Amino acid sequence: MAVGLRGPGLNVAILGHSHDGKTTLAESLLFAAGASPRLGSTDQGTAVLDYEPEEQRRHISVQLGIACLRWKDSALALLDTPGFQDFEGEVVEALSVADAAVIVVGANAGGNPPLGAESTWDLLAERQLPRLIVITKLDKEHADFEATYAGLQRRFTPRPIALQLPIGSEHSFQGAVDLLTQRALIFDPQGGYSETSCPAELQDQVSRRRQELVEAVAETDDQMLERYLEGEEPSADQLLEALHQATASGKLAPVLVSASAHALGAKPVLDALANCLGRVTVPAPETGPPTLFFFKTVADPFGKISYFRVVRGSLQGDAHLVNTRTGAEERIARPMRPKGKSLEPVEQLVRGEIGAATKLIHVATGDTLGPRGTAASPIPQFPPTSYTMAIRPKAKGDEEKIHSGLTHILEEDPTLRIEREPGTHESLLHGLGDVHLEVTLEKLRRKYQVEALLAVPQVPYQEAVRASARQQHKYKKQSGGAGLYGDCTIEIEPLVRGAGFVWEDKIFGGAIPQQFRLSVEKGVRQTLEQGALAGFPIVDVKVKLVDGSTHPVDGKDIAFQLAGAMAMREAVEKAGAYLLEPVMEVVVTVPADHMGEVIGHLNARRGHIGGMNPVGTGLEQVSARVPLAEMYHFPIELRALTQGRGRYTMTFDHYEEVPAQVAQPIIAARQQHLHTREAASA
């Protein structure tokens, strides 16, 4: 298979589960194509695409790696995505500019493809992107091509179909038989291969698999199917052309084999990209003003790099383009082509190609630049945050540094979010998992020289009242001269959940002067904020000021504030205060064989199961309402329960009463904390 790519190029997203060898495959393709002088290794920290210190230390990809190469006579851009689910946002960025995809599956996957492959398969289906599959690590112990291939065929649609059969396994793996030509390809450590005849011991298996390939391809082509049923065997060239059409239309997904750590099988994969995915939705080159879609941002204290795809026209140096979001003009001095962390200046980038630009201060991920009047490209939909921790400075006074650094990091990572929780006054960092937030702290330390700590957040409990109550409080203080006097009577009653706070001034006449009524309200609101039961905000209550008295000399603003605050506290205690907790809507997606464990785990965490339904081959989805207090460690627990194959989303649903047996220790601990704090400040 030696057909070259047609058109200006092809952007290929490399997808799959963590540790299945995506980056290793991409490194072998760069090496085999001559784009890298050596075979990069993730284990040794020499990979072109995994260049961030966090990636090298953890031996996983944590951000989208981009590298352009030439294969035959056209450009090819590799978009190497992280497989760890905490970094799903990087996958979304890659797919927003990809023409096609390669799914990487380790040969030790057995009969169950990992969820990383399953979830990305669904993403490709949503975007109708053609794909091929590379089974990697065939030189490793316990490698099993047949079991892995059977699992792929059982779980995936469009149908995976073998284009190659491995020669040897584990330490004896040395090549593959091309089922189109029935010739053996003996791989070499430069990524290439030599051809020879098919080994005799594989002949029967090759014949059977080739017949499967021919039948699968013929079923996608009516004319070929008719000739095949009449006994006409298609030629290798006819099969190749029909296979390309079937792959392009999403009817088949060709399967190849490799041992990428030694570059074995790299050039056949490049050829397959050309033959099966090349020419797929790749437009012809065009001239005219360019339109650029920016799909990724990388920021540091010295500036940022903005990555884009040329949507229309061609980009040359000194281009002046308008941002469709801001209306501002931006200048791109010279286009560049990325290769890992290096950027290579080029004279021109044409439609479809991936490029990079620096010093675009006001361009963000999702922006479109083009001539004035250009329509904006669709903005990628990133996954919602599902993991939250409180973030605190390690050193006193570093709050501003942390905020400044996070502002830059959030600019390059749309799946991060920071907010101030009003109920607990903590800064909360939201992301997609514990590793995601840990890597964020590592970037803060490395790029912005500030250290922060993560802690389990305080639950933003609230307080409410069960009944109505009436309470008077008279505040008097005399100390030789002018004293303090404030007297008020209030009535409180509960409101429906979510109604908030309602204040009514029901005094008629001058029992309390108008300015001191406002003081009473201020005191009431102070108790609302500070709580009366355990120091949590009081919600869903109506307060009426119904009576009071004043003193012509000693009546003071502060006295009425204190009277209002104490009256409110005493009324809440009399009305029967209780604790409310936030309850989250949780949707968990897991392989069907883990569903029982997950449901049991949710039930043990005071969850109420809402429903279950299948969401794909072998996958089930369960929805539940679970208290937030029980969810802070759930991502880590889910990963352990499902061997990393489970996913979930979580959104706030409502507040409800905390059961008494749960509330009592919370209230006791909170009261002890408040007493300790008061004693320390006395």
C-alpha positions in Angstrom: 0.0 0.0 0.0 2.0 2.9 -1.2 -0.5 5.6 -2.3 0.3 9.1 -1.1 -2.0 11.6 0.5 -4.0 13.8 -1.7 -4.9 17.4 -1.0 -3.1 19.8 1.4 -2.9 17.4 4.3 -4.7 15.3 6.9 -5.2 16.0 10.6 -5.4 12.8 12.6 -6.4 12.6 16.2 -4.7 9.7 18.1 -7.1 8.4 20.7 -7.4 5.6 23.2 -7.0 4.6 26.9 -4.2 5.7 29.1 -1.0 3.6 28.8 -2.1 1.9 25.6 0.7 3.5 23.6 -0.8 6.5 21.8 2.2 8.8 22.2 4.6 5.9 21.6 2.8 5.2 18.3 2.9 8.9 17.3 6.6 9.0 18.1 7.3 6.0 15.9 5.4 7.7 13.0 7.4 10.8 13.4 10.6 8.8 13.4 9.6 6.6 10.5 8.6 9.6 8.4 12.0 11.3 9.1 10.4 14.1 11.1 12.4 13.2 14.2 16.0 12.1 14.2 15.4 9.5 16.9 12.7 7.4 18.3 11.3 9.3 21.2 10.5 7.5 24.4 7.9 8.4 27.1 9.7 6.2 29.6 13.0 7.9 29.1 11.5 11.4 28.8 12.7 11.9 25.2 9.3 12.1 23.5 8.7 15.0 21.1 5.1 15.1 22.1 5.3 14.6 25.9 7.6 17.4 26.7 6.0 19.0 29.7 7.8 18.1 33.0 4.5 16.9 34.5 4.2 14.4 31.6 7.7 13.2 31.9 7.5 12.7 35.6 4.1 10.9 35.5 4.8 9.0 32.2 1.3 10.0 30.9 0.2 12.7 28.5 -1.6 15.6 30.2 -2.1 17.9 27.2 -2.7 17.6 23.5 0.6 17.1 21.6 0.8 18.4 18.0 3.4 17.5 15.4 3.4 18.0 11.7 5.2 15.7 9.3 5.5 15.0 5.5 4.6 11.6 4.2 5.1 11.0 0.5 4.0 14.3 -1.0 1.6 15.8 1.6 1.3 17.2 5.1 0.1 15.1 8.0 -0.7 16.5 11.5 -0.7 14.2 14.4 -2.9 15.3 17.3 -1.8 13.1 20.2 -4.4 13.2 23.0 -4.2 12.1 26.6 -5.9 8.9 27.5 -6.4 9.7 31.1 -10.0 10.8 31.6 -9.0 13.8 33.7 -7.8 15.4 30.5 -10.8 14.8 28.3 -10.8 18.5 27.4 -7.7 18.0 25.3 -9.5 15.3 23.3 -12.3 17.7 22.6 -9.8 20.2 21.3 -8.2 17.7 19.0 -11.5 16.5 17.6 -12.6 20.0 16.8 -10.0 20.2 14.1 -9.5 16.5 13.2 -10.3 15.0 9.8 -10.0 11.4 11.0 -8.8 9.4 13.9 -6.6 6.5 15.0 -7.8 4.4 17.9 -4.9 2.8 19.8 -5.7 -0.4 21.8 -3.1 -2.4 23.7 -2.9 -6.1 22.7 -3.3 -7.0 26.4 -6.8 -5.5 26.4 -8.3 -9.0 26.0 -12.0 -9.3 25.3 -12.9 -5.9 26.9 -11.7 -2.8 25.1 -10.9 -0.1 27.7 -13.4 2.6 28.4 -10.9 5.2 26.9 -11.4 3.5 23.5 -15.1 3.1 24.0 -15.7 6.7 25.0 -13.6 8.1 22.2 -15.4 5.8 19.7 -18.7 7.5 20.8 -17.1 10.9 20.3 -16.1 10.0 16.8 -19.6 8.7 16.0 -21.0 12.1 17.1 -18.7 13.9 14.7 -18.9 11.3 11.9 -15.2 11.0 11.7 -13.6 8.0 9.9 -11.2 5.9 11.8 -8.7 3.1 11.9 -7.5 1.0 14.8 -3.9 0.1 15.7 -3.4 -2.8 18.1 -0.1 -2.0 19.9 2.3 -3.7 22.3 2.2 -7.0 20.4 5.8 -7.6 21.5 4.8 -7.5 25.2 4.1 -10.4 27.5 0.5 -11.7 27.5 -0.1 -10.0 24.1 -3.2 -11.6 22.5 -4.2 -10.3 19.1 -7.1 -12.7 18.6 -8.8 -11.9 22.0 -8.3 -8.1 21.5 -9.6 -8.2 17.9 -12.6 -10.3 18.9 -13.4 -7.8 21.7 -13.2 -4.9 19.2 -15.6 -6.6 16.8 -18.0 -7.5 19.5 -18.2 -4.0 21.0 -17.8 -1.5 18.1 -19.8 -0.3 15.2 -18.8 0.5 12.4 -17.3 -2.9 12.2 -13.5 -3.2 12.9 -12.0 -5.4 10.1 -8.4 -6.7 10.1 -6.1 -5.4 7.4 -3.1 -7.2 8.9 -2.4 -10.4 10.9 0.6 -10.4 13.2 3.6 -12.7 12.6 4.6 -14.0 16.0 3.6 -12.7 19.4 5.3 -11.3 22.5 9.1 -11.6 22.1 8.7 -13.3 18.7 6.6 -10.6 17.1 8.4 -9.6 13.9 5.8 -8.4 11.4 2.5 -8.8 9.8 0.7 -10.3 6.8 -1.0 -7.7 4.6 -4.4 -9.3 3.9 -4.8 -7.2 0.7 -1.8 -8.7 -1.0 -1.3 -11.8 1.3 2.4 -10.8 1.5 4.4 -10.8 4.7 5.8 -7.5 5.9 8.9 -8.1 8.1 9.2 -4.9 10.3 12.6 -3.2 11.0 13.5 -0.9 13.8 13.5 2.1 11.5 9.8 1.8 11.1 10.0 0.2 7.6 9.6 -3.3 6.4 10.7 -5.8 3.8 8.3 -8.0 1.8 8.4 -11.7 1.6 6.0 -14.6 1.1 3.4 -15.5 3.7 4.7 -18.0 6.3 3.2 -21.5 5.6 2.0 -22.0 9.1 -0.2 -18.9 8.8 -1.6 -19.6 5.4 -4.9 -21.1 6.6 -5.5 -18.3 9.0 -4.6 -15.6 6.4 -7.0 -17.2 3.9 -9.8 -17.1 6.4 -9.2 -13.6 7.5 -8.8 -12.3 4.0 -12.1 -13.8 3.0 -13.6 -12.0 6.0 -12.0 -8.8 4.7 -13.2 -9.3 1.2 -16.8 -10.0 2.3 -16.8 -7.0 4.7 -15.6 -4.7 2.0 -17.9 -6.1 -0.7 -20.9 -5.6 1.6 -20.2 -1.8 1.4 -20.0 -1.7 -2.4 -23.0 -3.0 -4.4 -21.1 -3.6 -7.6 -18.3 -5.4 -5.9 -20.7 -7.5 -3.9 -22.6 -8.5 -7.1 -19.3 -9.6 -8.8 -18.1 -11.4 -5.7 -21.4 -13.4 -5.4 -20.9 -14.3 -9.1 -17.5 -15.8 -8.2 -15.2 -12.9 -9.2 -12.4 -12.3 -6.8 -11.5 -8.6 -6.5 -7.9 -7.5 -7.0 -5.8 -5.9 -4.3 -6.2 -2.5 -5.9 -10.0 -2.9 -6.2 -10.1 -3.9 -2.6 -8.0 -1.0 -1.5 -10.2 1.6 -3.3 -13.4 0.0 -2.0 -11.8 -0.1 1.5 -11.0 3.5 1.3 -14.5 4.4 0.4 -15.9 2.2 3.2 -13.6 3.8 5.7 -14.3 7.3 4.5 -18.1 6.8 4.8 -17.7 5.3 8.3 -18.8 1.8 7.3 -15.6 0.0 8.3 -12.6 0.6 10.6 -9.4 -1.1 9.4 -7.3 -2.8 12.0 -3.5 -2.8 11.9 -0.8 -4.1 14.3 2.4 -2.7 15.7 5.0 -2.6 18.4 5.6 1.1 18.5 8.2 1.2 21.3 10.6 -0.3 18.7 9.0 1.5 15.7 7.8 -1.9 14.4 5.0 -1.4 11.9 5.2 2.4 11.7 5.4 2.9 7.9 2.6 0.5 7.2 0.4 2.6 9.5 1.5 5.8 7.6 0.5 4.1 4.4 -2.8 3.0 5.8 -3.4 6.6 6.9 -2.8 7.6 3.3 -4.8 4.8 1.7 -7.8 4.6 4.1 -8.1 8.0 5.6 -6.3 10.3 3.1 -8.5 12.2 0.7 -11.2 12.1 3.4 -13.0 15.5 3.6 -9.7 17.1 2.7 -10.5 20.2 0.5 -8.4 21.3 -2.4 -6.0 24.2 -1.7 -7.5 27.6 -2.1 -6.2 31.1 -2.2 -7.7 34.3 -0.7 -7.8 35.8 2.8 -7.6 33.1 5.5 -10.1 32.2 8.2 -8.5 30.6 11.2 -10.2 28.6 14.0 -8.2 28.6 17.3 -8.6 25.3 19.1 -5.9 25.4 21.7 -3.9 27.8 23.9 -0.7 27.2 25.8 0.2 30.0 28.3 3.2 30.9 30.5 4.4 34.1 32.2 6.2 35.1 29.0 3.3 34.9 26.6 1.3 32.2 24.9 1.1 30.0 21.9 -2.2 29.9 20.0 -2.9 26.9 17.8 -5.3 27.1 14.9 -6.6 25.3 11.8 -6.9 27.2 8.5 -10.6 26.9 7.8 -10.5 28.8 4.5 -8.0 30.5 2.2 -4.3 30.5 2.8 -2.2 32.2 5.6 1.0 34.1 4.8 3.1 36.4 6.9 1.9 39.8 8.1 -1.7 38.8 8.1 -4.2 41.3 9.6 -7.4 39.5 10.7 -10.4 40.4 12.8 -11.5 38.4 15.9 -15.2 37.6 15.4 -15.8 37.5 19.2 -14.2 40.9 20.1 -14.2 42.8 16.8 -10.5 43.6 17.4 -7.8 43.3 14.7 -5.0 40.9 15.3 -1.7 40.6 13.4 0.1 37.3 12.7 3.6 38.2 11.8 4.5 34.8 10.4 2.7 31.4 10.4 4.4 28.5 12.1 4.1 24.7 12.0 4.2 22.9 15.4 6.3 19.8 16.2 5.9 19.2 19.9 7.3 22.2 21.8 9.2 23.6 18.8 7.6 25.8 16.2 9.0 25.9 12.6 8.4 29.2 10.6 6.8 28.6 7.2 6.0 30.8 4.3 2.4 29.7 4.0 -0.3 27.4 5.5 -3.2 26.4 3.3 -6.7 25.3 4.0 -7.0 22.4 6.3 -3.5 22.7 7.8 -2.6 23.1 11.5 -0.5 26.1 12.5 0.6 28.2 15.5 1.0 31.8 16.3 2.6 33.8 19.2 1.9 37.1 20.8 -1.9 37.1 20.1 -2.7 38.5 23.5 -6.5 38.7 23.1 -7.2 35.5 21.2 -8.7 32.6 23.2 -9.5 29.0 22.6 -12.7 28.9 20.4 -12.1 32.2 18.6 -12.3 32.7 14.9 -10.1 35.2 13.0 -10.7 36.2 9.4 -11.7 39.1 7.2 -14.3 41.5 8.7 -17.7 39.9 8.4 -16.4 36.3 8.8 -18.9 33.9 10.5 -17.5 32.4 13.7 -16.8 28.6 13.8 -18.7 26.4 16.3 -17.1 26.5 19.7 -16.2 23.0 21.1 -18.4 21.8 24.0 -16.1 20.8 26.8 -17.1 18.3 29.5 -18.5 19.8 32.8 -16.3 19.8 35.8 -16.9 16.8 38.1 -14.2 17.1 40.9 -13.7 19.9 43.4 -11.1 20.7 46.0 -10.4 23.8 48.1 -7.2 25.6 47.1 -5.1 27.4 49.6 -1.8 29.2 49.6 1.1 27.3 51.2 2.7 30.5 52.3 0.6 33.4 53.9 0.1 36.3 51.6 0.3 34.2 48.3 -3.4 34.4 47.5 -2.8 37.1 44.8 0.0 35.1 43.2 -2.2 32.0 43.1 -5.1 33.9 41.5 -2.8 35.5 38.9 -1.3 32.1 37.9 -4.6 30.3 37.8 -5.9 33.1 35.5 -3.3 32.1 32.9 -3.8 28.3 33.5 -7.5 28.6 33.1 -6.9 30.4 29.8 -5.3 27.3 28.4 -7.6 24.8 30.1 -11.3 25.4 29.5 -12.2 22.4 31.8 -10.9 24.2 34.9 -13.0 26.6 36.9 -12.4 28.5 40.1 -14.9 30.2 42.3 -15.4 31.6 45.8 -17.9 29.6 47.8 -20.0 32.2 49.6 -21.2 29.8 52.3 -17.7 28.7 53.4 -15.6 31.6 52.0 -13.2 29.0 50.4 -11.7 29.2 47.0 -12.8 26.1 45.1 -10.9 24.7 42.1 -13.1 22.6 39.9 -11.7 20.1 37.3 -12.2 16.6 35.9 -10.3 14.6 38.5 -7.7 14.5 41.2 -4.8 14.1 38.8 -6.1 17.1 36.8 -6.0 19.3 39.9 -2.6 18.0 41.0 -1.1 18.7 37.6 -2.6 22.2 37.8 -0.7 22.8 41.1 2.5 21.5 39.6 2.1 24.0 36.7 1.5 26.8 39.3 4.7 25.9 41.0 6.8 25.5 37.9 5.5 28.3 35.7 4.4 30.9 38.3 6.7 30.1 41.3 3.9 29.9 43.8 2.9 26.8 45.8 -0.7 26.0 46.8 -2.3 23.2 48.7 -5.5 21.2 48.0 -7.9 20.2 50.7 -11.3 18.6 50.9 -13.8 21.5 50.8 -16.1 22.3 53.6 -19.6 21.3 52.7 -21.7 24.5 52.2 -24.4 23.4 54.7 -27.3 25.7 55.4 -29.6 26.2 58.4 -33.4 26.4 58.3 -36.3 26.5 60.8 -39.2 24.1 61.2 -41.8 26.4 62.8 -42.8 30.0 63.5 -41.6 31.8 66.6 -41.9 35.3 68.2 -39.0 36.7 70.1 -38.1 40.0 71.9 -34.6 41.1 72.7 -33.8 44.3 74.6 -30.2 45.4 74.6 -29.2 47.8 77.4 -25.7 48.9 78.4 -24.9 51.7 80.8 -21.3 52.8 81.7 -21.4 56.1 83.5 -22.2 58.4 80.6 -24.5 57.9 77.6 -25.5 54.3 77.3 -26.8 52.0 74.6 -30.5 51.0 74.2 -32.2 48.9 71.5 -35.4 46.9 71.8 -37.1 44.9 69.1 -39.6 42.1 68.7 -39.6 39.9 65.6 -41.6 37.0 64.3 -40.1 34.4 62.0 -41.7 31.7 59.9 -40.3 29.1 57.5 -40.6 29.5 53.7 -40.6 26.9 51.0 -37.2 25.6 50.0 -35.3 28.0 47.8 -37.4 31.0 48.7 -34.4 32.8 50.4 -35.0 35.6 52.9 -38.0 37.9 53.2 -38.1 41.0 55.5 -41.2 42.8 56.5 -41.5 45.9 58.6 -44.9 45.6 60.3 -44.4 48.5 62.8 -47.0 51.2 62.6 -46.3 54.4 64.4 -43.0 55.4 66.1 -42.3 52.4 68.4 -38.9 52.3 66.7 -37.6 55.2 64.6 -37.2 54.4 60.9 -33.4 54.6 60.9 -33.3 52.1 63.8 -35.6 49.7 61.9 -32.9 49.5 59.3 -30.5 48.7 62.1 -32.6 45.8 63.3 -32.8 44.4 59.7 -29.0 44.7 59.5 -28.6 42.7 62.7 -31.0 40.1 61.5 -29.1 39.7 58.3 -25.9 39.3 60.3 -27.3 36.3 62.1 -28.6 34.9 58.8 -25.0 34.9 57.6 -23.4 33.6 60.8 -26.0 31.0 61.6 -27.6 30.1 64.9 -27.2 26.3 65.1 -23.7 25.5 63.8 -22.4 28.7 62.1 -23.9 28.0 58.6 -26.1 30.5 56.8 -29.8 30.6 57.6 -32.1 30.3 54.5 -35.8 30.2 53.5 -37.1 32.3 56.4 -39.5 35.2 56.6 -38.8 37.8 59.4 -41.3 40.4 60.5 -40.4 43.3 62.7 -43.6 43.7 64.8 -42.7 45.8 67.9 -40.0 47.5 69.9 -39.0 50.6 71.9 -36.3 53.2 72.0 -34.7 55.7 74.3 -34.4 59.4 73.4 -30.7 59.5 74.5 -29.4 56.0 74.6 -31.1 54.7 71.4 -28.2 53.9 69.0 -27.7 52.2 65.7 -25.3 49.6 67.2 -27.7 48.8 70.0 -30.5 48.0 67.6 -28.2 45.9 65.4 -27.2 43.8 68.4 -30.9 43.6 69.5 -31.9 42.4 66.0 -29.1 39.9 65.8 -29.8 38.4 69.2 -33.5 38.3 68.7 -33.0 36.4 65.4 -30.7 33.9 67.0 -33.1 33.2 69.9 -36.1 33.0 67.6 -34.3 30.4 65.4 -33.4 28.3 68.4 -37.0 28.5 69.6 -38.4 27.6 66.1 -36.4 24.4 65.8 -33.3 24.9 63.6 -32.1 22.0 61.4 -29.3 21.4 58.9 -29.6 21.4 55.1 -27.1 19.8 52.7 -26.5 20.2 49.0 -27.6 17.1 47.0 -26.1 16.5 43.6 -27.5 14.8 40.4 -24.9 12.2 39.5 -24.8 10.3 36.3 -22.4 7.3 36.1 -21.5 5.4 33.0 -19.8 2.0 33.5 -19.4 -1.3 31.8 -22.5 -3.4 32.5 -20.5 -5.9 34.6 -19.6 -3.2 37.1 -23.1 -1.8 37.5 -23.9 -3.8 40.6 -20.8 -2.6 42.4 -21.5 1.0 41.5 -25.1 1.0 42.6 -24.1 -0.6 45.9 -21.5 2.1 46.3 -24.0 4.9 45.6 -26.5 3.4 48.1 -23.8 3.2 50.7 -23.2 6.9 50.2 -26.8 7.8 51.0 -27.6 7.9 47.3 -31.1 7.5 45.8 -31.1 5.7 42.5 -33.2 7.4 39.9 -32.9 5.1 36.9 -30.7 2.9 34.7 -30.4 2.5 31.0 -28.0 1.1 28.4 -26.0 3.8 26.5 -24.0 1.7 24.1 -22.7 -1.8 23.6 -21.8 -3.2 27.0 -22.3 0.1 28.8 -24.9 1.1 31.3 -25.8 4.5 32.8 -27.2 5.0 36.3 -28.5 8.3 37.6 -28.7 9.0 41.3 -29.1 11.9 43.8 -26.3 11.9 46.3 -25.3 14.3 49.0 -22.3 16.4 48.1 -20.6 15.5 51.4 -20.4 11.9 50.1 -19.0 12.8 46.7 -15.6 14.4 47.2 -13.7 11.1 47.0 -16.0 9.5 44.5 -13.9 9.9 41.3 -11.0 8.0 43.0 -13.3 5.3 44.3 -15.0 5.0 40.9 -11.7 4.5 39.2 -10.8 1.8 41.6 -14.2 0.1 41.4 -14.1 -0.1 37.6 -10.4 -0.4 36.8 -10.5 3.1 35.3 -13.4 2.3 33.0 -16.1 4.4 34.7 -17.1 8.0 34.2 -19.5 10.3 35.8 -20.9 13.8 35.7 -22.2 15.8 38.7 -24.4 18.9 38.9 -26.2 20.6 41.8 -29.8 19.5 42.2 -31.3 20.8 45.5 -30.8 21.2 49.2 -32.5 18.8 51.7 -32.5 18.1 55.4 -29.5 16.2 56.8 -30.6 13.0 58.6 -30.4 13.5 62.4 -27.8 10.7 62.9 -25.6 12.4 60.3 -26.3 16.0 61.4 -25.4 15.5 65.1 -21.7 15.0 64.7 -21.5 17.7 62.1 -23.1 20.2 64.4 -21.0 19.1 67.4 -17.8 19.4 65.5 -18.7 22.8 64.0 -19.7 24.2 67.4 -16.4 23.0 68.9 -14.6 24.7 66.0 -16.4 28.0 66.6 -15.8 27.9 70.4 -12.1 27.2 69.8 -11.9 30.1 67.3 -13.6 32.5 69.7 -11.3 31.5 72.5 -8.3 32.1 70.3 -9.4 35.5 69.3 -10.4 36.6 72.9 
